[in-house]
Amino acid sequence: MSIQRQHTNKRMSQIVIHQNTLYLAGQVAADDYLDRDAGAQTRSTLGEIEKLLDAAGTDKTRILSVTIYLKDIDADFEAMNTEWDQWLPAGTAPARATVEAKLCEPEILVEMSVIAAVP
C-alpha cells in the first residue's frame, strides 16, 4: 500500500494519505492572525484546514476526527466553538476531543489536527 505525502519538509508532511484516509499535521492560524483572539484564530485555522482538504481531494463533510488544542480552554472554548459551529455543516460532526495544551509559540491560541476520509 502506498503512502502519499504532500507539502513535506525535513520534519513533517502537512498531508499524509494512506488507504483513503487523510491525516493533517496540526494546523494553526495564518501568521497575520496570530495577534488576534481565539475566534479569529479559529476562523483562520479552519480556512487553512479547508485549503489542505481541498488540495487532497476531499472536504470538511468527510472529516472523521479532530483534536483541538487550546492554550487556555477556560478563556477560549466558547469562542472556538462559535466559529466551529458556523463552519461545520449540519449532520457532519466528526469525533472530537478538545484539550488545553502548551502550544509551540506563545501567540498561538488554537491548533487542530484532522483525520478525514478521501473519496
LUMKEBA-453106 format. One record per residue (C-alpha): residue number from 1; x negated, y, z. Coordinates in pm, 1 decimal. Layout:
# LUMKEBA-453106
{seq=NUM; x=X; y=Y; z=Z};
...
# end
This chain:
# LUMKEBA-453106
{seq=1; x=0.0; y=0.0; z=0.0};
{seq=2; x=-140.1; y=335.4; z=-97.7};
{seq=3; x=-164.6; y=634.9; z=130.9};
{seq=4; x=-130.2; y=979.6; z=-24.7};
{seq=5; x=-297.0; y=1275.1; z=144.8};
{seq=6; x=-227.0; y=1632.6; z=39.5};
{seq=7; x=-368.2; y=1968.4; z=146.5};
{seq=8; x=-664.2; y=1790.1; z=302.7};
{seq=9; x=-976.4; y=1934.6; z=462.8};
{seq=10; x=-1258.4; y=1786.8; z=668.1};
{seq=11; x=-1044.7; y=1739.7; z=980.9};
{seq=12; x=-689.7; y=1676.3; z=866.9};
{seq=13; x=-427.2; y=1649.6; z=597.4};
{seq=14; x=-119.7; y=1871.5; z=608.4};
{seq=15; x=82.2; y=1593.0; z=440.6};
{seq=16; x=36.8; y=1215.5; z=456.4};
{seq=17; x=279.4; y=985.4; z=274.5};
{seq=18; x=294.2; y=609.5; z=325.8};
{seq=19; x=577.5; y=379.4; z=218.6};
{seq=20; x=826.6; y=659.7; z=153.3};
{seq=21; x=759.1; y=817.5; z=491.5};
{seq=22; x=604.0; y=1162.3; z=516.2};
{seq=23; x=404.9; y=1284.5; z=813.7};
{seq=24; x=330.6; y=1653.7; z=853.0};
{seq=25; x=48.4; y=1786.7; z=1064.6};
{seq=26; x=157.2; y=2021.7; z=1340.7};
{seq=27; x=288.6; y=2340.6; z=1180.2};
{seq=28; x=277.6; y=2689.9; z=1323.6};
{seq=29; x=392.7; y=3031.5; z=1205.8};
{seq=30; x=213.1; y=3206.9; z=922.8};
{seq=31; x=-65.8; y=3434.3; z=1050.5};
{seq=32; x=139.0; y=3751.7; z=1010.9};
{seq=33; x=399.0; y=3613.6; z=1256.5};
{seq=34; x=162.7; y=3518.8; z=1537.8};
{seq=35; x=202.3; y=3851.8; z=1716.0};
{seq=36; x=581.7; y=3812.6; z=1724.4};
{seq=37; x=827.0; y=3643.4; z=1960.1};
{seq=38; x=922.4; y=3275.1; z=1969.2};
{seq=39; x=1229.6; y=3327.7; z=1749.7};
{seq=40; x=1027.6; y=3489.4; z=1471.3};
{seq=41; x=753.0; y=3230.7; z=1505.3};
{seq=42; x=1010.9; y=2951.1; z=1486.1};
{seq=43; x=1159.9; y=3100.3; z=1166.9};
{seq=44; x=816.2; y=3123.3; z=1010.3};
{seq=45; x=720.8; y=2772.1; z=1121.8};
{seq=46; x=1039.4; y=2628.4; z=971.7};
{seq=47; x=958.7; y=2811.0; z=648.2};
{seq=48; x=612.1; y=2651.9; z=643.1};
{seq=49; x=768.5; y=2309.6; z=704.2};
{seq=50; x=1015.6; y=2363.9; z=420.8};
{seq=51; x=732.7; y=2450.2; z=179.4};
{seq=52; x=545.7; y=2131.0; z=264.2};
{seq=53; x=857.3; y=1914.3; z=243.4};
{seq=54; x=930.4; y=2061.8; z=-99.0};
{seq=55; x=570.4; y=2001.8; z=-212.9};
{seq=56; x=611.1; y=1635.8; z=-115.3};
{seq=57; x=943.5; y=1598.1; z=-299.5};
{seq=58; x=1175.5; y=1588.9; z=-0.9};
{seq=59; x=1372.6; y=1835.4; z=212.1};
{seq=60; x=1490.8; y=1918.4; z=562.7};
{seq=61; x=1800.4; y=1695.5; z=535.0};
{seq=62; x=1564.5; y=1394.7; z=528.9};
{seq=63; x=1374.8; y=1474.7; z=849.9};
{seq=64; x=1369.2; y=1166.5; z=1071.0};
{seq=65; x=1191.4; y=1302.5; z=1376.2};
{seq=66; x=1040.4; y=1626.3; z=1502.5};
{seq=67; x=832.0; y=1705.1; z=1807.1};
{seq=68; x=845.2; y=2069.5; z=1910.9};
{seq=69; x=571.9; y=2213.2; z=2130.1};
{seq=70; x=644.4; y=2538.2; z=2316.0};
{seq=71; x=385.6; y=2741.8; z=2501.0};
{seq=72; x=648.8; y=2840.6; z=2759.6};
{seq=73; x=957.8; y=2619.6; z=2749.1};
{seq=74; x=1145.2; y=2831.3; z=3005.2};
{seq=75; x=1093.0; y=3155.2; z=2812.7};
{seq=76; x=1118.9; y=3026.3; z=2455.0};
{seq=77; x=1354.5; y=2726.5; z=2441.5};
{seq=78; x=1670.1; y=2928.9; z=2373.6};
{seq=79; x=1513.5; y=3147.2; z=2101.1};
{seq=80; x=1363.6; y=2841.8; z=1930.1};
{seq=81; x=1695.7; y=2655.4; z=1942.2};
{seq=82; x=1884.2; y=2953.0; z=1796.7};
{seq=83; x=1658.4; y=2950.2; z=1489.7};
{seq=84; x=1657.2; y=2569.3; z=1467.9};
{seq=85; x=2038.3; y=2553.6; z=1479.2};
{seq=86; x=2068.9; y=2810.4; z=1197.6};
{seq=87; x=1809.0; y=2630.6; z=982.6};
{seq=88; x=1924.7; y=2269.7; z=1011.3};
{seq=89; x=2230.7; y=2171.4; z=804.5};
{seq=90; x=2521.8; y=2020.6; z=999.4};
{seq=91; x=2512.6; y=1642.7; z=1024.1};
{seq=92; x=2137.4; y=1611.4; z=960.4};
{seq=93; x=1996.3; y=1634.9; z=1314.3};
{seq=94; x=1680.0; y=1422.7; z=1348.0};
{seq=95; x=1546.6; y=1251.8; z=1656.4};
{seq=96; x=1375.6; y=1529.6; z=1851.3};
{seq=97; x=1157.9; y=1594.8; z=2151.7};
{seq=98; x=1069.2; y=1938.6; z=2287.2};
{seq=99; x=782.1; y=1976.2; z=2529.8};
{seq=100; x=578.1; y=2250.6; z=2689.8};
{seq=101; x=213.8; y=2241.7; z=2583.3};
{seq=102; x=-103.5; y=2442.4; z=2590.1};
{seq=103; x=-144.9; y=2525.5; z=2220.2};
{seq=104; x=-470.6; y=2577.4; z=2030.7};
{seq=105; x=-456.6; y=2959.5; z=2021.7};
{seq=106; x=-305.5; y=3189.4; z=2286.3};
{seq=107; x=-80.7; y=3377.4; z=2041.3};
{seq=108; x=85.1; y=3056.9; z=1913.8};
{seq=109; x=417.5; y=3005.8; z=2091.0};
{seq=110; x=569.0; y=2726.6; z=1876.5};
{seq=111; x=428.7; y=2425.1; z=1693.0};
{seq=112; x=623.0; y=2147.0; z=1521.3};
{seq=113; x=523.8; y=1803.2; z=1399.7};
{seq=114; x=759.4; y=1635.4; z=1149.6};
{seq=115; x=824.2; y=1288.1; z=1010.6};
{seq=116; x=1057.7; y=1267.9; z=709.8};
{seq=117; x=1182.3; y=1022.3; z=450.3};
{seq=118; x=1071.0; y=1067.6; z=89.5};
{seq=119; x=1321.6; y=961.9; z=-178.3};
# end
